[in-house]
Amino acid sequence: RLDTEEKILFIIHGLGFGGSEMFFINLVNGFKSKGYHPVVLLLREENPLLNKLDPRISVHIVKRRFRLDLGISAGIKRIIRQENITKVFCVEPFSFFLSKRLFLFQKQVRFYLSLHNSIPITKKKHLQDLLFLSLFQKNDKVIFICNFQKQCYKEKYFFHPRISQVIYNGIDISHYSRE
């Protein structure tokens, strides 16, 4: 349950051009328009879609020196504490892993994971996601974008979250019709 006075941290790798990025922007802007206090944390400096975010939303950028720079977890934790965040919404396992790793034994912050891929594109990505998902705890919540994705994560990652929800991503499949 959300309180409109409560700040919610939304974390994504960056705001490049893509479906999960537009989902993220629409979600965060929607929270702002409903009177909530979203705070955005980006894990990359180049963010061509940043101008699509409501300008009243507080944005933090934590720069990585390299792809798997684990040192940025301390920066994420600092922002969570500075902003007095109790709910963290992560897009994809990578941002979840970087955020969650320093909060494994602290129950005052609740984590939500939004997944946007169903089938791993490489063996390396599959192994990385297995590692990232290993930090998922029983009080964390995952949001799948379809039932097929939920089934894929059960089969390929042995991922059976206690608390999950399927929220369809709203892609207009008629756009891809060959007729």
ABEGO torsion letter per residue (X at the ends): XBBAABBBBBBBAEBBBEAAAAAAAAAAAAAAAAGBBBBBBBABABBAAAAABBAABBBBBBBBABAABAAAAAAAAAAAAAAGBABBBBBEAAAAAAAAAAAAABAABBBBBBBABABBABAAAAAAAAAAAAABBAABBBBBABAAAAAAAAAAAGBBBABBBBBBAGBBAAAABAX
